[in-house]
Each structure stands twice: as structure tokens, then as C-alpha cells.
């Protein structure tokens, strides 16, 4: 396993526990991290990126201990933060080249070849000479992915890479991320349950800083079997009116409701219960 | 051209054995003749083609660096160091020019109003490098800071490189402007040690706080000291020998602390 986490804790201040004894493992393929706002997804990604240090628990990343072998891990790591910043005066090529230098690629020719390779991999070759400030939001995200692919990392951490993208860009990202996950470990933090269902071999659902579920998307979906209902009346743990004018309910069946096949989203909502209501506002 | 290449000519061309005139003639012909291009293609070793293509791609695709980066390369700074420095906002030409302009105005004021003006120049001169260093790295100043933190390159090294570059690019214009307009008086350079002390102190503090905030805090402290010693009449008490020894001590102690705690900056 590329990532082994046991009993991980991280607190901000005295009372706010972002992670509260989290344990999970992740191997080659796309691994999804799902959870409502404040569940600890970004904290976990930053810990895995070795940007933060945990308060307690143990982590093994690519077979190494980040407490003592941080640089060795960073050499094999690609990281796209939730809000990646870009030097907007740089061109796409210059920015990716800048990150390549931070990844200790000193030989100019070899570095430039690698920069061209990753820019091509995300389909930005035609705009590699353009200033980043002139790019659309989706293209900037692709620049972010490109820098995360520098040096063929074995572990790629992507924090909400599809947030705020239009459906076409999201589809393009799905294709890209699935390709990246073919031969390396990708940890994908996301709010988009459809992305997890479409992309991930495994999924971890975070709730209150702990793992509430770990398994395949199909296993997650199976949790809601026998708990998802369609009927004329509102009821259950969660309930909402669908486009057809009937209520879809999760949990206890409302009167006269019939059992239906659940989706991954139904299972996620069932798992989170009250937390899902709070997250939805 | 009415002739076509034969196998022998194609081999000699592919091996680079033709003289320049004949090679140029062959190349002119190849541009217009698909038949001869087809004859030549199998003769050229794949590795050589790839190498030539890489060189072309390198020449065409590599961006022309900005003026500051080019200047750094011109004075012998390696290309990757130049790129790391060019990313810092306070090493852009606009920032360096603005800093120099502020000091120029301060020096011109010093020429007109004698002692008050000199105190003003000496008070302002250390602020320019301190502010520049505060805006050269850190979460608030470097858009790609988070990405850099997860990279193996030492954040401490980046911080020191940029701080040194900011010190040079702000101190040199200040010294030149000061000496040129205020004369060959060493009092004009009395701000140099305070600048080093304030800069190194703000670097040490940036272990715990945002660098820009550290720069602001030490600058306010410095200006408060200047104001306190100049309440009634212009005074150079902050630049006395004792004061200079104090700044030297702060610089040395801060330097030692920086080296001793360098791992904490990554």
C-alpha cells in the first residue's frame, strides 16, 4: 500500500479537531476522499503532502516515514492544493518550469523536456507560451495538474480539482485523472459524489475527522440498499422532491413509499445523516 | 533543379559528408521533392533525428526570460536560481525602481533640509530592503507557496536566496544615490547595519509569523525608535557607534539563530 494511516490526529487550537483518530489505506488507482465541509479532507491531504505534521498517529507514505524521510517522499510526490496559486506573470511553460526547479530538476534540457511532456499530457501545448493570467479557470486547473505530474510521481494528491468547473471541463478532468491513476496512487479529495462513482476504485468517507466508511463505490452504494424510497409523502432521515414531483427518502420509509435502487449519493447521505443536513445548509 | 538524389548521395548527406555548397543545394531540392525526401528518410539514424528535433524544440519552446532574469543570467547567476529569484514580487523591476525612487526623493529632501532630511533618508533606507524581504516569500507573497512547501527544494534556501537578492538590489541603488547626491560622507551609509539587523530579525521571526507581518512589525519598531530620538530636534543617536554595534550584534545573533533553526523553515 502506498499510503497507510493509523490513528491520525490534528487539531487547530485547543478545541478544534480536524482529524480525530483517522485510519485508512490507499494503493495504486484513484482513491476518493468524500466528506462534508470541515470533515478534515484538506487537512488530511496537507498532511499527506508533508506540508503539515500530525499531532498524533502514524503515517507511512510510499513505504517511508514522513517524520524522518520527508525529502525522499517529496521527490516522489505530486500535489495540487485546493486553492493553487500561480505566478500570473509567468507563462504556462515558465510556471511549470519554476515548479520543476523546486522539484530539484537541475539539468536544463532534461527539465524542459519534462515540462513539455506534462504540459502535453494535460493538453496545454498550444497555450504553453501564454501568460497564466490570460487562461480560463479550467485551463489554470490543468496547469495545476501538469505541475503535479512533474517527475512521474508515484503518489498524486489532488484537493478538489474539479470544484467550480463546468460539466465539459469536469468530464475532461475525469478522463485525465483516470489516466493518471492507471499506474500510480491518486488521492482525490472532492465534494462531487458523481466524480467518485465514475472514477474511484476505492473511497473513504470522512465524518468528524474519522473514517466513516472505507471500500469500493459499489460497497458504499450497497449501504443504502433497503433504505431508499420513492413516494408521495415526505419522510425518513432525509427527503427531497425530485423532478417528477415525488419524494425520494432515505432511512425510515414514509407511508406508501416503494423501495428503489440506491445511488452512491443516497448511501453517502445515509452515512452522514445529520452532518449531510448541516453541510447542505 | 532537374536531377534527383541517388542512394550514394543520400547516404553521404545523411552522414554529414557533403561540403556546404552541395549540402545547401541538396536541401533546396529536398524542400520541393517528395521523392528524394522519401529516399533520404530511411538513411537518417533515428537517434540523430530525435536529437535534432529536441534541439529545435528547446530553441523554439523555451521561453525568453523577463528582463530581470536575463540580467541575473548575464552576471553569472545559474538559470534555475534566476527563475526562483524572478518569481519574487519584490525582485520585479517595478518594485526595485519604486524603492530606488522613494530613496531618491528622500535624498533630494536631505539635500534641501540638511539634518532633518538626512535623518529622514537614514530612517527610510533600511525600510526598503525589509519590506522587500517581507514580500519575497511566504504564504501571502508567493502565490505558489503551498506547492513549493510540498517540493523537495529547501524553503530555507529559497528564503535566503531571495533575501540576499533583495538586499543587493535595494542597498546598491541606495548607496549609489546617497553617495552621489549627499557626498563622500560615511554617515550616508549609516543605515546599512540597521538594514541588515532589521532584515535578519524579520527573517528569524518569520519562523512563527507571516514574513510580511514580521517586516511590518520590525519597521514600525524601527520608526518608533527614530521618532523617539527625534522628538525635539534632528538627532543621529540611532546611528551612533554604540547603536551600530547593537545592530551588528542583532545581525550576528539572528544569523546564528537562522542557521541553527534552518530545518524548522521547511
Contacts between the chains, C-beta under 8 A, distances in Angstrom:
chain1	res1	chain2	res2	distance
A	49	B	149	7.7
A	49	B	150	4.3
A	50	B	150	6.2
A	51	B	146	6.6
A	51	B	149	4.7
A	51	B	150	5.4
A	70	B	266	7.7
A	71	B	152	4.9
A	74	B	150	6.1
A	74	B	151	6.1
A	74	B	152	4.1
A	75	B	152	4.9
A	77	B	150	6.3
A	79	B	147	6.5
A	79	B	150	4.2
A	81	B	146	4.4
A	81	B	147	6.5
A	83	B	146	7.9
A	84	B	144	7.3
A	84	B	146	7.1
A	84	B	147	6.3
A	85	B	142	7.5
A	85	B	143	2.9
A	85	B	144	5.3
A	85	B	145	6.8
A	85	B	146	7.0
A	85	B	147	7.6
A	86	B	143	5.6
A	86	B	144	6.5
A	87	B	87	5.3
A	87	B	143	5.7
A	87	B	144	6.3
A	88	B	143	7.4
A	89	B	66	7.7
A	89	B	92	7.9
A	90	B	87	7.4
A	91	B	63	5.3
A	93	B	61	6.8
A	93	B	62	7.5
A	93	B	63	5.2
A	94	B	63	5.3
A	94	B	65	7.7
A	94	B	83	7.4
A	95	B	144	7.5
A	97	B	63	8.0
A	97	B	83	6.5
A	98	B	83	5.6
A	98	B	84	7.3
A	98	B	87	5.7
A	98	B	144	7.1
A	99	B	144	6.9
A	99	B	147	6.0
A	99	B	148	7.8
A	99	B	151	6.9
A	101	B	80	4.4
A	101	B	83	5.7
A	101	B	84	6.0
A	101	B	153	6.9
A	102	B	84	7.7
A	102	B	147	7.4
A	102	B	148	5.2
A	102	B	151	3.8
A	102	B	152	7.7
A	102	B	153	4.3
A	102	B	158	7.9
A	103	B	151	5.2
A	103	B	152	6.4
A	103	B	153	7.0
A	104	B	151	7.7
A	104	B	152	5.2
A	104	B	153	5.6
A	106	B	80	6.1
A	108	B	79	5.8
A	108	B	80	7.4
A	109	B	54	7.5
A	109	B	58	6.3
A	111	B	80	7.8
A	112	B	58	5.9
A	112	B	61	7.3
A	112	B	62	5.8
A	113	B	54	7.0
A	116	B	57	6.8
A	116	B	61	6.2
A	128	B	61	6.8
A	129	B	61	7.8
A	129	B	63	6.4
A	147	B	147	6.5
